[in-house]
Amino acid sequence: MSDAPAKLRLDKWLWHARFFKTRSLAAKVASGGVRINGARTDKSKSAVKAGDTLTFAQNRNIRVIKILALGTRRGPAPEAEALYEDL
């Protein structure tokens, strides 16, 4: 059986991938409106999986990323960068 989960909470994934410094900040951004595969969600508990495309605001930029992996922890930057592809 695999150790990697099939789905992960949106706020937790954004924190694992190091888009936000704290999980509470990631939850705040996620509850402010993120698009998952083009569909808007206002819930930080929304589940994401590998292959999903996320669109969200980070500072003054709009980020569009594709999730490549979910990850199991908040690791160093090179490990976090392997979790997504910047579109």
C-alpha positions, 0 to 999 in steps of 0.5 A: 500500500502506498504512503502517499495520500490520493487527495490533500486539503488545498490549504495544506498542499499550498503550505507543503509547496511553500507558496505561503509561509504559514498554513493559516495564511494558506487557509486564508488565501484558499478561503478567499477564492481559488480556482481548481480546474477552473471551478471557484472554491471558497473552502480551504478544506477542498481536496486537490489531487495530482493533475489538478490546475490551481489559479490563485493570487499570491501578493500582486501576482496571479499564479497558475500551477499544475499539481504534479505530486501531493507530498507528505511534508513541508520539506526544503525548497527543492523538494517543494518545487518538485510538487508543481509545474508553473504554468 
